[in-house]
Amino acid sequence: MSNLSEKLSLRRQTLLAKSQAERMLLTQHVTQIRQSLALADLGLQIAGKIKQRPAIAIGLIAASFVVKPKRMLPLLKTAVMAWQIWQNFAPAIKQIQSQPASGKPD
């Protein structure tokens, strides 16, 4: 009876360790998927903005003729980074602007 109990205990510990490792692996995969989905959401948001404002699309097409093609990718990366930064800081800026100013004049 003791031998069976020890085997079951060992089996349980092995399964717990295996399930913990699988949870960690799943967490890593979910993080990668979230990053991919965030990029896809960004693309959809940009497409929505372009659909709402066709002038943006016309401007992008015109810019692609003006800017040399090998410079276009770094320029687009910079633009996307600037847009992401703006998306992160815009709510804070709006909140600061909406707060009432102090009553003391300078």
C-alpha positions, 0 to 999 in steps of 0.5 A: 500500500505504501509503495502505491502511495509513493508511486501516486505521489511521485506521479502527482509531483511529475504531473504538477511540474509538467503542467507548470512548465506547460502553463509557462510555455502557454504564457509565452505563446499568448504574449507573442500572439497578443503582440501580433494582434496589437500590430494587426489592430494598428493596421486596422486602425490605420486603414479605418482612418484612411477610409474616413479621410481619403485625402490621407491615402492620396497624400501617402501615394503622392509621398511615395512618389516623392520619397525614394523607395529605399527611404520609405520603409524607415520613414514609415517605421518612424511614422508608426512609432510617432503615432504609437507614442501619440496614442499613449500620451494623448489621453494624458495631455487631454486630461491635463488640459481639461483640469482647471488652472490654479486660481493664482495669476503669475 
